């Protein structure tokens, strides 16, 4: 089994939460540098500008998994746990 890229999992989470369901009727138009788009596509491996923008919006719309993990596990080590410093 191959590991999924983080953006693939994020887009799947956005889809399963209903953020990508329904007709695509919203239109977004921006002006930005070609270098920014090219660098983002290179880093993610995404070729479609539409999918790249969906990834960017999903990143903002979905909860941060790190902060969710920290909230869920806060205090689980217990008061007697010693960290080696």
N, CA, C and O atoms as a Tinker XYZ file with bonds, in Angstrom:
   340  protein
     1  N      0.846000   -1.177000    0.000000    73     2
     2  CA     0.000000    0.000000    0.000000    64     1     3
     3  C      0.890000    1.239000    0.000000    63     2     4     5
     4  O      1.788000    1.358000    0.834000    81     3
     5  N      0.648000    2.159000   -0.928000    73     3     6
     6  CA     1.461000    3.365000   -1.007000    64     5     7
     7  C      0.879000    4.454000   -0.108000    63     6     8     9
     8  O     -0.328000    4.521000    0.124000    81     7
     9  N      1.769000    5.294000    0.385000    73     7    10
    10  CA     1.343000    6.392000    1.259000    64     9    11
    11  C      0.713000    7.487000    0.413000    63    10    12    13
    12  O      1.174000    7.787000   -0.689000    81    11
    13  N     -0.341000    8.073000    0.946000    73    11    14
    14  CA    -0.995000    9.185000    0.257000    64    13    15
    15  C     -0.268000   10.477000    0.566000    63    14    16    17
    16  O      0.279000   10.658000    1.654000    81    15
    17  N     -0.271000   11.366000   -0.402000    73    15    18
    18  CA     0.264000   12.697000   -0.160000    64    17    19
    19  C     -0.694000   13.440000    0.758000    63    18    20    21
    20  O     -1.903000   13.216000    0.687000    81    19
    21  N     -0.187000   14.319000    1.620000    73    19    22
    22  CA    -1.068000   15.037000    2.557000    64    21    23
    23  C     -2.211000   15.774000    1.871000    63    22    24    25
    24  O     -3.326000   15.800000    2.391000    81    23
    25  N     -1.951000   16.371000    0.714000    73    23    26
    26  CA    -3.032000   17.115000    0.056000    64    25    27
    27  C     -4.113000   16.178000   -0.473000    63    26    28    29
    28  O     -5.274000   16.574000   -0.574000    81    27
    29  N     -3.749000   14.948000   -0.809000    73    27    30
    30  CA    -4.750000   13.988000   -1.274000    64    29    31
    31  C     -5.703000   13.650000   -0.135000    63    30    32    33
    32  O     -6.917000   13.607000   -0.331000    81    31
    33  N     -5.158000   13.411000    1.048000    73    31    34
    34  CA    -5.998000   13.123000    2.219000    64    33    35
    35  C     -6.873000   14.319000    2.568000    63    34    36    37
    36  O     -8.039000   14.153000    2.927000    81    35
    37  N     -6.321000   15.513000    2.465000    73    35    38
    38  CA    -7.092000   16.715000    2.790000    64    37    39
    39  C     -8.261000   16.890000    1.834000    63    38    40    41
    40  O     -9.369000   17.216000    2.261000    81    39
    41  N     -8.023000   16.674000    0.541000    73    39    42
    42  CA    -9.113000   16.789000   -0.431000    64    41    43
    43  C    -10.160000   15.700000   -0.211000    63    42    44    45
    44  O    -11.352000   15.948000   -0.395000    81    43
    45  N     -9.732000   14.492000    0.181000    73    43    46
    46  CA   -10.689000   13.429000    0.490000    64    45    47
    47  C    -11.528000   13.796000    1.713000    63    46    48    49
    48  O    -12.728000   13.524000    1.747000    81    47
    49  N    -10.899000   14.413000    2.716000    73    47    50
    50  CA   -11.634000   14.847000    3.905000    64    49    51
    51  C    -12.634000   15.951000    3.550000    63    50    52    53
    52  O    -13.757000   15.962000    4.053000    81    51
    53  N    -12.223000   16.864000    2.692000    73    51    54
    54  CA   -13.134000   17.927000    2.251000    64    53    55
    55  C    -14.319000   17.326000    1.496000    63    54    56    57
    56  O    -15.457000   17.768000    1.655000    81    55
    57  N    -14.042000   16.322000    0.679000    73    55    58
    58  CA   -15.113000   15.662000   -0.072000    64    57    59
    59  C    -16.065000   14.923000    0.868000    63    58    60    61
    60  O    -17.284000   15.032000    0.738000    81    59
    61  N    -15.499000   14.171000    1.817000    73    59    62
    62  CA   -16.354000   13.399000    2.735000    64    61    63
    63  C    -17.152000   14.292000    3.678000    63    62    64    65
    64  O    -18.199000   13.881000    4.178000    81    63
    65  N    -16.673000   15.501000    3.925000    73    63    66
    66  CA   -17.418000   16.419000    4.791000    64    65    67
    67  C    -18.444000   17.239000    4.012000    63    66    68    69
    68  O    -19.144000   18.073000    4.586000    81    67
    69  N    -18.529000   16.997000    2.695000    73    67    70
    70  CA   -19.536000   17.671000    1.885000    64    69    71
    71  C    -19.096000   18.990000    1.268000    63    70    72    73
    72  O    -19.886000   19.643000    0.585000    81    71
    73  N    -17.857000   19.391000    1.493000    73    71    74
    74  CA   -17.404000   20.685000    0.977000    64    73    75
    75  C    -17.242000   20.701000   -0.544000    63    74    76    77
    76  O    -17.275000   21.765000   -1.162000    81    75
    77  N    -17.070000   19.533000   -1.139000    73    75    78
    78  CA   -16.883000   19.475000   -2.587000    64    77    79
    79  C    -18.081000   18.864000   -3.298000    63    78    80    81
    80  O    -18.005000   18.537000   -4.483000    81    79
    81  N    -19.193000   18.709000   -2.573000    73    79    82
    82  CA   -20.394000   18.104000   -3.151000    64    81    83
    83  C    -21.219000   19.153000   -3.886000    63    82    84    85
    84  O    -21.133000   20.347000   -3.598000    81    83
    85  N    -22.002000   18.697000   -4.820000    73    83    86
    86  CA   -22.926000   19.582000   -5.528000    64    85    87
    87  C    -22.326000   20.184000   -6.775000    63    86    88    89
    88  O    -21.182000   19.916000   -7.143000    81    87
    89  N    -23.137000   21.007000   -7.412000    73    87    90
    90  CA   -22.706000   21.667000   -8.643000    64    89    91
    91  C    -21.637000   22.710000   -8.347000    63    90    92    93
    92  O    -21.669000   23.379000   -7.314000    81    91
    93  N    -20.709000   22.833000   -9.254000    73    91    94
    94  CA   -19.674000   23.855000   -9.119000    64    93    95
    95  C    -20.183000   25.129000   -9.786000    63    94    96    97
    96  O    -19.984000   25.351000  -10.980000    81    95
    97  N    -20.842000   25.953000   -8.986000    73    95    98
    98  CA   -21.428000   27.180000   -9.517000    64    97    99
    99  C    -20.701000   28.437000   -9.051000    63    98   100   101
   100  O    -20.877000   29.502000   -9.642000    81    99
   101  N    -19.894000   28.331000   -8.010000    73    99   102
   102  CA   -19.166000   29.505000   -7.520000    64   101   103
   103  C    -17.959000   29.758000   -8.417000    63   102   104   105
   104  O    -17.275000   28.824000   -8.838000    81   103
   105  N    -17.713000   31.011000   -8.697000    73   103   106
   106  CA   -16.604000   31.385000   -9.564000    64   105   107
   107  C    -15.640000   32.262000   -8.765000    63   106   108   109
   108  O    -16.057000   33.191000   -8.073000    81   107
   109  N    -14.354000   31.955000   -8.871000    73   107   110
   110  CA   -13.319000   32.745000   -8.214000    64   109   111
   111  C    -12.357000   33.221000   -9.289000    63   110   112   113
   112  O    -11.908000   32.438000  -10.126000    81   111
   113  N    -12.053000   34.481000   -9.261000    73   111   114
   114  CA   -11.113000   35.039000  -10.223000    64   113   115
   115  C    -10.086000   35.857000   -9.451000    63   114   116   117
   116  O    -10.438000   36.750000   -8.680000    81   115
   117  N     -8.820000   35.543000   -9.666000    73   115   118
   118  CA    -7.758000   36.282000   -8.976000    64   117   119
   119  C     -6.655000   36.630000   -9.972000    63   118   120   121
   120  O     -6.562000   36.064000  -11.062000    81   119
   121  N     -5.852000   37.553000   -9.565000    73   119   122
   122  CA    -4.625000   37.838000  -10.299000    64   121   123
   123  C     -3.489000   37.597000   -9.318000    63   122   124   125
   124  O     -3.491000   38.116000   -8.201000    81   123
   125  N     -2.530000   36.810000   -9.748000    73   123   126
   126  CA    -1.360000   36.528000   -8.930000    64   125   127
   127  C     -0.196000   36.247000   -9.857000    63   126   128   129
   128  O     -0.362000   36.244000  -11.077000    81   127
   129  N      0.951000   36.017000   -9.310000    73   127   130
   130  CA     2.120000   35.767000  -10.140000    64   129   131
   131  C      2.127000   34.328000  -10.650000    63   130   132   133
   132  O      1.664000   33.408000   -9.976000    81   131
   133  N      2.648000   34.166000  -11.815000    73   131   134
   134  CA     2.814000   32.827000  -12.377000    64   133   135
   135  C      3.756000   31.992000  -11.534000    63   134   136   137
   136  O      3.611000   30.772000  -11.445000    81   135
   137  N      4.728000   32.660000  -10.913000    73   135   138
   138  CA     5.691000   31.945000  -10.080000    64   137   139
   139  C      5.012000   31.290000   -8.881000    63   138   140   141
   140  O      5.367000   30.176000   -8.498000    81   139
   141  N      4.029000   31.985000   -8.283000    73   139   142
   142  CA     3.318000   31.421000   -7.137000    64   141   143
   143  C      2.528000   30.187000   -7.550000    63   142   144   145
   144  O      2.576000   29.161000   -6.871000    81   143
   145  N      1.805000   30.282000   -8.656000    73   143   146
   146  CA     1.028000   29.148000   -9.144000    64   145   147
   147  C      1.956000   27.986000   -9.502000    63   146   148   149
   148  O      1.690000   26.842000   -9.134000    81   147
   149  N      3.023000   28.273000  -10.205000    73   147   150
   150  CA     3.963000   27.226000  -10.614000    64   149   151
   151  C      4.594000   26.537000   -9.408000    63   150   152   153
   152  O      4.719000   25.312000   -9.388000    81   151
   153  N      4.992000   27.312000   -8.409000    73   151   154
   154  CA     5.615000   26.728000   -7.218000    64   153   155
   155  C      4.627000   25.853000   -6.447000    63   154   156   157
   156  O      4.990000   24.785000   -5.955000    81   155
   157  N      3.377000   26.309000   -6.342000    73   155   158
   158  CA     2.358000   25.524000   -5.636000    64   157   159
   159  C      2.053000   24.234000   -6.394000    63   158   160   161
   160  O      1.895000   23.178000   -5.781000    81   159
   161  N      1.971000   24.310000   -7.697000    73   159   162
   162  CA     1.735000   23.108000   -8.494000    64   161   163
   163  C      2.901000   22.139000   -8.389000    63   162   164   165
   164  O      2.700000   20.928000   -8.289000    81   163
   165  N      4.106000   22.664000   -8.411000    73   163   166
   166  CA     5.287000   21.800000   -8.298000    64   165   167
   167  C      5.342000   21.117000   -6.933000    63   166   168   169
   168  O      5.640000   19.927000   -6.838000    81   167
   169  N      5.059000   21.867000   -5.894000    73   167   170
   170  CA     5.129000   21.308000   -4.538000    64   169   171
   171  C      4.062000   20.233000   -4.312000    63   170   172   173
   172  O      4.318000   19.234000   -3.640000    81   171
   173  N      2.878000   20.438000   -4.867000    73   171   174
   174  CA     1.784000   19.499000   -4.638000    64   173   175
   175  C      1.695000   18.411000   -5.696000    63   174   176   177
   176  O      1.133000   17.346000   -5.441000    81   175
   177  N      2.239000   18.662000   -6.876000    73   175   178
   178  CA     2.080000   17.727000   -7.976000    64   177   179
   179  C      0.743000   17.879000   -8.687000    63   178   180   181
   180  O      0.410000   17.086000   -9.567000    81   179
   181  N     -0.017000   18.889000   -8.308000    73   179   182
   182  CA    -1.315000   19.162000   -8.925000    64   181   183
   183  C     -1.091000   19.932000  -10.214000    63   182   184   185
   184  O     -0.335000   20.904000  -10.235000    81   183
   185  N     -1.741000   19.508000  -11.288000    73   183   186
   186  CA    -1.609000   20.192000  -12.568000    64   185   187
   187  C     -2.761000   21.161000  -12.831000    63   186   188   189
   188  O     -2.594000   22.146000  -13.550000    81   187
   189  N     -3.923000   20.883000  -12.252000    73   187   190
   190  CA    -5.116000   21.696000  -12.479000    64   189   191
   191  C     -5.142000   22.888000  -11.533000    63   190   192   193
   192  O     -5.024000   22.724000  -10.319000    81   191
   193  N     -5.297000   24.093000  -12.092000    73   191   194
   194  CA    -5.407000   25.285000  -11.256000    64   193   195
   195  C     -6.664000   25.230000  -10.395000    63   194   196   197
   196  O     -6.644000   25.672000   -9.246000    81   195
   197  N     -7.753000   24.694000  -10.934000    73   195   198
   198  CA    -8.989000   24.562000  -10.164000    64   197   199
   199  C     -8.772000   23.669000   -8.945000    63   198   200   201
   200  O     -9.183000   24.020000   -7.840000    81   199
   201  N     -8.128000   22.515000   -9.139000    73   199   202
   202  CA    -7.875000   21.615000   -8.014000    64   201   203
   203  C     -6.923000   22.259000   -7.006000    63   202   204   205
   204  O     -7.058000   22.053000   -5.800000    81   203
   205  N     -5.969000   23.032000   -7.501000    73   203   206
   206  CA    -5.029000   23.724000   -6.613000    64   205   207
   207  C     -5.764000   24.728000   -5.727000    63   206   208   209
   208  O     -5.495000   24.807000   -4.529000    81   207
   209  N     -6.687000   25.494000   -6.304000    73   207   210
   210  CA    -7.463000   26.467000   -5.535000    64   209   211
   211  C     -8.394000   25.744000   -4.559000    63   210   212   213
   212  O     -8.569000   26.203000   -3.430000    81   211
   213  N     -8.994000   24.624000   -4.972000    73   211   214
   214  CA    -9.827000   23.841000   -4.057000    64   213   215
   215  C     -9.014000   23.354000   -2.865000    63   214   216   217
   216  O     -9.499000   23.369000   -1.733000    81   215
   217  N     -7.769000   22.917000   -3.114000    73   215   218
   218  CA    -6.898000   22.498000   -2.021000    64   217   219
   219  C     -6.619000   23.660000   -1.070000    63   218   220   221
   220  O     -6.673000   23.495000    0.148000    81   219
   221  N     -6.324000   24.823000   -1.622000    73   219   222
   222  CA    -6.041000   25.991000   -0.780000    64   221   223
   223  C     -7.256000   26.359000    0.071000    63   222   224   225
   224  O     -7.115000   26.653000    1.258000    81   223
   225  N     -8.442000   26.342000   -0.529000    73   223   226
   226  CA    -9.652000   26.688000    0.215000    64   225   227
   227  C     -9.987000   25.608000    1.253000    63   226   228   229
   228  O    -10.425000   25.928000    2.357000    81   227
   229  N     -9.787000   24.346000    0.907000    73   227   230
   230  CA   -10.044000   23.258000    1.854000    64   229   231
   231  C     -9.098000   23.351000    3.052000    63   230   232   233
   232  O     -9.481000   23.050000    4.183000    81   231
   233  N     -7.863000   23.768000    2.790000    73   231   234
   234  CA    -6.896000   23.934000    3.881000    64   233   235
   235  C     -7.402000   24.958000    4.894000    63   234   236   237
   236  O     -7.205000   24.792000    6.098000    81   235
   237  N     -8.045000   26.001000    4.416000    73   235   238
   238  CA    -8.592000   27.026000    5.307000    64   237   239
   239  C     -9.914000   26.593000    5.939000    63   238   240   241
   240  O    -10.203000   26.962000    7.077000    81   239
   241  N    -10.710000   25.822000    5.221000    73   239   242
   242  CA   -12.057000   25.478000    5.677000    64   241   243
   243  C    -12.081000   24.328000    6.683000    63   242   244   245
   244  O    -12.949000   24.288000    7.556000    81   243
   245  N    -11.144000   23.401000    6.568000    73   243   246
   246  CA   -11.140000   22.239000    7.467000    64   245   247
   247  C    -10.362000   22.549000    8.735000    63   246   248   249
   248  O     -9.446000   23.371000    8.722000    81   247
   249  N    -10.728000   21.890000    9.835000    73   247   250
   250  CA    -9.988000   22.119000   11.081000    64   249   251
   251  C     -8.550000   21.609000   10.974000    63   250   252   253
   252  O     -8.268000   20.636000   10.275000    81   251
   253  N     -7.665000   22.278000   11.672000    73   251   254
   254  CA    -6.256000   21.895000   11.694000    64   253   255
   255  C     -6.098000   20.599000   12.479000    63   254   256   257
   256  O     -6.448000   20.560000   13.659000    81   255
   257  N     -5.576000   19.525000   11.856000    73   255   258
   258  CA    -5.476000   18.245000   12.563000    64   257   259
   259  C     -4.509000   18.276000   13.747000    63   258   260   261
   260  O     -4.695000   17.530000   14.708000    81   259
   261  N     -3.494000   19.115000   13.695000    73   259   262
   262  CA    -2.537000   19.183000   14.806000    64   261   263
   263  C     -3.203000   19.788000   16.037000    63   262   264   265
   264  O     -3.074000   19.251000   17.138000    81   263
   265  N     -3.913000   20.898000   15.862000    73   263   266
   266  CA    -4.569000   21.502000   17.022000    64   265   267
   267  C     -5.690000   20.600000   17.537000    63   266   268   269
   268  O     -5.922000   20.539000   18.744000    81   267
   269  N     -6.387000   19.901000   16.644000    73   267   270
   270  CA    -7.422000   18.956000   17.073000    64   269   271
   271  C     -6.790000   17.853000   17.935000    63   270   272   273
   272  O     -7.337000   17.491000   18.977000    81   271
   273  N     -5.641000   17.321000   17.500000    73   271   274
   274  CA    -4.939000   16.280000   18.254000    64   273   275
   275  C     -4.495000   16.818000   19.620000    63   274   276   277
   276  O     -4.628000   16.132000   20.633000    81   275
   277  N     -3.975000   18.027000   19.642000    73   275   278
   278  CA    -3.500000   18.594000   20.910000    64   277   279
   279  C     -4.653000   18.794000   21.889000    63   278   280   281
   280  O     -4.504000   18.541000   23.084000    81   279
   281  N     -5.787000   19.241000   21.394000    73   279   282
   282  CA    -6.961000   19.425000   22.254000    64   281   283
   283  C     -7.455000   18.086000   22.773000    63   282   284   285
   284  O     -7.779000   17.955000   23.953000    81   283
   285  N     -7.514000   17.086000   21.892000    73   283   286
   286  CA    -8.020000   15.764000   22.280000    64   285   287
   287  C     -7.105000   15.039000   23.256000    63   286   288   289
   288  O     -7.579000   14.246000   24.069000    81   287
   289  N     -5.811000   15.295000   23.189000    73   287   290
   290  CA    -4.867000   14.560000   24.036000    64   289   291
   291  C     -4.328000   15.386000   25.206000    63   290   292   293
   292  O     -3.476000   14.908000   25.954000    81   291
   293  N     -4.808000   16.602000   25.369000    73   291   294
   294  CA    -4.318000   17.472000   26.440000    64   293   295
   295  C     -4.467000   16.782000   27.801000    63   294   296   297
   296  O     -5.545000   16.304000   28.153000    81   295
   297  N     -3.377000   16.741000   28.548000    73   295   298
   298  CA    -3.404000   16.189000   29.900000    64   297   299
   299  C     -3.361000   14.678000   29.980000    63   298   300   301
   300  O     -3.536000   14.129000   31.068000    81   299
   301  N     -3.137000   13.986000   28.884000    73   299   302
   302  CA    -3.182000   12.522000   28.928000    64   301   303
   303  C     -1.921000   11.884000   29.494000    63   302   304   305
   304  O     -1.936000   10.697000   29.822000    81   303
   305  N     -0.843000   12.628000   29.617000    73   303   306
   306  CA     0.364000   12.056000   30.194000    64   305   307
   307  C      0.234000   11.881000   31.704000    63   306   308   309
   308  O      0.887000   11.013000   32.283000    81   307
   309  N     -0.564000   12.659000   32.319000    73   307   310
   310  CA    -0.758000   12.543000   33.762000    64   309   311
   311  C      0.195000   13.425000   34.539000    63   310   312   313
   312  O      1.233000   13.834000   34.018000    81   311
   313  N     -0.148000   13.721000   35.783000    73   311   314
   314  CA     0.651000   14.657000   36.583000    64   313   315
   315  C      2.004000   14.090000   37.013000    63   314   316   317
   316  O      2.902000   14.861000   37.354000    81   315
   317  N      2.174000   12.780000   37.007000    73   315   318
   318  CA     3.435000   12.165000   37.462000    64   317   319
   319  C      4.423000   11.915000   36.343000    63   318   320   321
   320  O      5.514000   11.404000   36.597000    81   319
   321  N      4.073000   12.261000   35.099000    73   319   322
   322  CA     4.955000   12.008000   33.968000    64   321   323
   323  C      6.144000   12.958000   34.006000    63   322   324   325
   324  O      5.974000   14.163000   34.196000    81   323
   325  N      7.349000   12.420000   33.827000    73   323   326
   326  CA     8.571000   13.215000   33.810000    64   325   327
   327  C      9.150000   13.211000   32.407000    63   326   328   329
   328  O      9.351000   12.151000   31.816000    81   327
   329  N      9.416000   14.388000   31.878000    73   327   330
   330  CA    10.087000   14.495000   30.583000    64   329   331
   331  C     11.579000   14.564000   30.808000    63   330   332   333
   332  O     12.056000   15.310000   31.663000    81   331
   333  N     12.317000   13.780000   30.036000    73   331   334
   334  CA    13.773000   13.839000   30.116000    64   333   335
   335  C     14.250000   15.090000   29.387000    63   334   336   337
   336  O     13.954000   15.289000   28.208000    81   335
   337  N     14.981000   15.919000   30.097000    73   335   338
   338  CA    15.464000   17.163000   29.496000    64   337   339
   339  C     16.964000   17.131000   29.391000    63   338   340
   340  O     17.570000   18.088000   28.911000    81   339
